[in-house]
Amino acid sequence: MSTQQLLSKIPFNGMIKLDRTIWRKAIIQYQSWNESKLVEQIRSAGQKTPAEKWEEYKQLISLCWRLKPEPSLKEDYYTMNEWAAYYASIQRFEEKRKEHGKGHHILTP
């Protein structure tokens, strides 16, 4: 499909029109895949060792970290400001605690 044909399918609100029959076929295929995956999990229940399960878990986490988008500069800016505000409030708390001489045994070893 050419770029012009793709652009012609995009209405003014920016959403692409989907062919309902293709969408229904995709849903049916997903459901059958999902059912076969469930049957496979039921049949193989109890056959994997904890070490194999742990390796699969690590692979899943690795995939999630690779798919995770990088934070934007704006998000980084807000995160750093939130940490700065948090540490400033902790410093104010410590100053008041020292000033009043209360609770020094709670936060210090």
N, C-alpha and C positions, 0 to 999 in steps of 0.2 A: 504494500500500500504506500502510495507516495505521501509526501509531507502535505501537499495540498488536500488530498483526500482525508488525511487525519485531521487537518485543521478545519475542514468543512463539517466534521462531526462534533466539533466543540461549540456548544451554544454560548451565549453571551455571559452566562454565569460561570464559565470555566469548567463545567463538568462534561465529561465525555459520555455520549449516548451509548448505551450497551445494547447489544442484540439479545433479546430475552431468551431465544432458543439456545444460543451459545452459553449464556449464563446458567440456564437450567441444566444443560449437559455437564457443565463444569461442576455444578453442585452435586449432581448424581455421581460423577466420577469421584469427587472428594468423599462423598458418603461411602461409596463402595471401598475406596482405599482405607478409610477410617475403620470400617468394619473388618476388613482383612487384617489390618494392623492389630485390632483388638483381639481377634481370633488367634493371631500369632503370639500375642502376649499371654493369652490364657494357656495356650499349649506349652509355651516355654517357661511357665511360672515355676519357680523353684529350681531351675536348671542352671542358672548363672551363679557363680561364686560371688561372695562379697567383693573380692578384688576386681572381678569383671564389671560389676555394677559401679564400683568406684571409678574405674577407668572411663566408663560411659558417662558418668556424671562429670568428670573432669573435661571430657571432650565437649559436652554440652555447655559447660561454663566457658570454655575457651571460645566456642562459637558465639556465645552471647556477647563476650567482650569484643570480639572482632566486629560484630554487627552493631554494637553500641555507637551511636554518633558522637562525634567530638563536641564538647560544649562550645557555644559561641563565645566571642569576646565579651558580649553583654552578660552572659551567664557567669563567666569567670569574674567579671567586675563585681557583680552583685554578690557572688559567693565570698569573694575577698572582703567586701564591705561588711557582710554579715559576720564573718570571723573577727574582723577588727572591732565591730560593735560588741561582740561577745566578750572578747578579751578586755576591752575597755570596761565593761560592766564587772568583770571578775576583779580587775585592778581596783575599781571603786569599792567593791565589797571588801577586798583585803585591806584597803586603807581605813575604811570604817571599822573593821574588826580590830585592827591594830590600835586605832585611836581610842576605842572603847575598852580594849583589853578583854574582850569576850571571845570565848570559843577557840582559843589558839590551839587547844588540844584536839579539836575536831579535824582541822585541815593539815596540821603539821605532825610528822611522826614523833 
